[in-house]
Amino acid sequence: MPLFEKVLYSTDFSPLAEVALDYVRKLKEAGEKEVVVVHVVDDLSVELPEGAELLKERELYRVLPEADQKYLTSLLERLEAVKSRLEADGLSVKLYLRYGNIPKQIVDVAEKEGVKLIVMGAHGKGLLTEILLGSVSTDVIRSASCPVLIVKRREE
C-alpha cells in the first residue's frame, strides 16, 4: 500500500494554497489515490455550531443572511473547481466545507477520513514560531496524528 494513498489538502484559496495544491497533485506519483479537500469558515455573521458541515446542512444554510449565503456559494464553487482539477489528474476527491476553529476542524476531518498526510500552506503571521509557520499550521502540527507537509512561500 502506498505511503500517502489518502491525503488531506486544506485550502484558504490564497496564492500559497495554490502552491500547496501543486504539491498535492505531484503526490500522485508517490501513489496518492484520494484527496480530501477541506476549507474551514470561521467568519460568518451568525454563530453556527462548531464543526457544522456546510455542504450537507441545508437547513443551516437557509437561516443565514443573504451575504453569508452568497459567500458560501462562492466557496462551494471554488471547492468544486479544485475538485475538477484533481479529478482531471485521475484522483478521487471528497469535499468538506466546515465551520468553526480552523485547526481543530482540519484535524477532525483528517482523523475522520483516516488520511496519511495533511498538506497545507503556511502564511507566517504572528510571534516567533508562528512567524516561521503560521498559527493555523502550528496548531495543526501539534494536534495531528499524521505527518503534516507545510508549504511556505516561494522566494521570488
C-alpha angles and dihedrals in degrees: 000000000000115000097237102031093139119037133180116219115195115199136185089178092245123140087258090055087055089056089050089050089058088058091049091052091050091054088074086080088060092055101274111161105164134038124196107203116203133187119176122205117206102159112069121136091242129051114249129187113280110265096017108169101225095192092061108030102079093167090060090049092054094056093054121102115261093254090056091047090053091047092051091046090054090049091051090052091051092048090050089051090054089047091052092051093050093045089052085060089056096256128137110236135200121186130213126185106184135177125221142036104010102217092041093051093047091052092043092054091045090054094043091051096040094230120181096213139020117213120194143146123250121216100187103223118155140025130351105299089029090053087063098043116003129253095264091050092046092051092047091050090050094048106034121099092205132058117284121212109206117200113203129198114287114241111241 
